[in-house]
């Protein structure tokens, strides 16, 4: 069995630490329940964000991540639980009294208004004077690199530019909390990468506590301080990108975050037995048959090891990813140097490095 997700391309600055935060707000969702009558909602969902932190909600479609965001914004009624901002209970406050900025997947720009007028809209609703609206809208557009697009209409802007206008519109009211619901999913790959880095830069500079919903694991790992991996309305694990990738606490997280070779093994005496090798475990699992999750970079080619035949090999720039069928029929993917070229049909040997692995058996939560 092969989980076909790529390992994370984590591009994060070491400056993203707590002491660098601005004056962002503390946000807490406490024991939130939203029952859709059999559908995926939220089941006793709890999550806390520190001031200026960016938390990504990551998970497959239907796991409840957008419902959690909408509950925080006041756009979704909850059956029970509490939403707190800076310690104040805002559960009963309407959306327009929670001081939250929201950017949705769809740009939702008014087509009859210019970019500047779209950005001014929230200020107009707050009865800000025309001169001040114009000044702050121009400043917000400058912040997202669109200072020369104030007078352009939506149809005169590219998709990436429209989403920047939507971001400026959310920021211009100086909200305490920023919510981003799949804001990049409609953009092409290069624009997505550029805009997510721009969002991260702005969020860090402004110090706004931010929640970012996505189903794209690379996007979540690249942009967030912490990631909450969700399944069926619950949080499976919360941690830094590195923690989730290197120390998954369930089979679901090991499956969903990064690329893993899933092989049959056995847990015995606190270690995983795989292909005759004993590997340390990331977390303790009861003894017995198990699925063992081995990252491609923890396999290597050598003169000795597991014999097999190369099926495919993909060049990925800095490295290659080569799929091998072992003599017993098991297929493994090895991530290795791009200079080490393997061709289909080559006979190779694979060695297992002694890195800790995740294992799941019938008694392990999150087994897949």
Order of alpha helices (4+ residues) and beta strands (2+ residues): beta-beta-beta-beta-alpha-beta-beta-beta-alpha-alpha-alpha-beta-alpha-beta-alpha-beta-beta-alpha-alpha-beta-beta-beta-beta-beta-beta-beta-beta-beta-beta
